[in-house]
Amino acid sequence: MATESTESTEKHLNFGPGAKRPGGKREQVRAFRVVRGYLTEISGKKKGVAKREGRHAEV
């Protein structure tokens, strides 16, 4: 694995429930799921959590 790709994911995992915590991949995946839902909501893409909660329905 290239070091560059891991650096970009680490930046995403710097915040969220599983950030910088021992627990390995499982904890990271949980954090990344939250981050993905959060980011997709901001960018306005109809994916993940934002879509499920129906926040884009009125737009």
Residue pairs with C-beta under 8 A, 6 or more apart in sequence:
9 32
12 32
12 35
12 39
13 19
13 20
13 28
13 31
13 32
13 35
14 20
15 35
16 31
16 32
16 34
16 35
16 38
17 30
17 31
17 34
18 27
18 28
18 29
18 30
18 31
18 32
18 34
19 31
21 27
36 48
37 48
37 49
37 50
38 49
40 47
40 48
40 49
40 50
41 48
41 49
41 50
41 55
44 56
44 59
46 56
50 56
